[in-house]
Amino acid sequence: LDSALMYGDDVQVAVGDATKALPRDRFFVTSKVPCCPAAFTKWCEWYKAEYNPLSTSQYAKIDARLLGLEIVDLMLLHWPCESFADTLAAYRSLEDFAIAGKARAI
C-alpha cells in the first residue's frame, strides 16, 4: 500500500477491509512525509508547515497514527527541502523514527 501524509488517504488505508483480513506480515505499507520548506510545492504553505528539527518525526508519528500502524514498513521524505542542510536534518529525524522501531526502513 502506498500512502502519504499529503494525499489525505491515511484514514482510508487504515480502515481498508483488505488489510484487516490479512496478517500484518502479508502486506507492505509505504508512506511519505513532507520536508518543508520546499518552493516547488504549495503543501508547506497550505498547512503553514515550516521546518524545524522535530517536524519530520512529528509528521511521521502523525502519519503512522492515522494509518493505524505501530510500524510503517517504509517511511520516505516526500520531496527534498529547499536546502541540503534541511533535507539532511529531516532525514536524520527519520533515522530517529526508525531507530525507535517505528519504521522498518527509510
C-alpha positions in Angstrom: 0.0 0.0 0.0 1.3 3.5 -0.9 0.2 6.5 1.1 1.5 9.9 2.1 0.5 12.5 4.7 -0.2 15.0 1.9 -2.5 12.6 0.0 -5.0 12.6 2.8 -5.7 8.9 2.3 -4.2 7.6 5.5 -7.6 7.0 7.1 -8.9 5.1 4.1 -5.8 3.0 4.1 -6.1 2.4 7.8 -9.7 1.2 7.7 -9.4 -0.8 4.5 -11.0 -4.2 4.7 -8.2 -5.8 2.6 -5.7 -5.1 5.3 -7.9 -6.3 8.2 -8.3 -9.7 6.6 -4.5 -10.3 6.3 -1.8 -10.9 8.9 0.4 -7.8 9.2 3.4 -9.6 7.5 1.3 -10.2 4.4 1.2 -6.5 3.3 3.7 -3.7 2.9 3.0 -0.1 3.7 5.0 2.8 2.3 4.3 6.3 3.4 5.8 9.7 2.9 6.2 12.8 5.0 6.9 16.4 3.8 10.2 18.2 4.1 9.5 21.9 4.4 10.1 24.5 3.2 10.0 23.4 -0.4 9.5 26.0 -3.0 8.1 23.7 -5.7 5.0 22.6 -3.7 2.2 24.6 -2.0 1.7 21.9 0.7 4.0 23.6 3.1 2.3 26.9 2.5 -1.3 25.4 2.8 -0.5 23.7 6.1 1.7 26.6 7.3 4.4 24.0 7.8 7.9 25.3 8.5 10.9 23.1 9.0 12.3 22.6 12.5 14.3 19.6 13.7 11.3 17.9 15.2 8.7 18.5 12.5 9.7 15.5 10.3 9.5 13.0 13.1 6.2 14.6 14.3 4.8 14.2 10.8 5.9 10.6 10.7 4.3 9.9 14.1 1.0 11.5 12.9 1.1 9.6 9.7 1.7 6.3 11.4 -1.2 7.0 13.8 -3.5 8.0 11.0 -2.6 4.8 9.2 -3.4 2.8 12.4 0.0 1.2 12.4 2.6 0.8 15.1 5.3 0.2 12.5 5.4 1.5 8.9 7.4 -0.7 6.5 9.0 2.2 4.6 8.8 5.9 5.5 10.2 8.3 3.0 10.7 12.1 2.6 8.1 13.0 0.0 10.4 15.6 -1.5 13.7 17.4 -0.6 13.7 20.6 1.4 14.9 23.8 -0.2 18.4 23.4 1.3 20.6 20.3 1.5 21.2 21.0 5.2 17.4 20.9 6.0 17.0 17.8 3.9 19.8 16.1 5.8 18.3 17.2 9.1 14.9 15.9 8.1 16.5 12.5 7.1 18.2 12.3 10.4 14.9 12.8 12.1 13.6 9.9 10.1 16.6 7.9 11.3 15.5 8.5 14.8 12.0 7.4 13.9 13.4 4.1 12.5 15.7 3.6 15.4 12.7 3.9 17.8 11.3 0.9 15.9 8.5 2.9 14.2 9.8 2.2 10.6 11.5 -0.9 9.2 13.2 1.2 6.5 13.7 4.8 5.5 
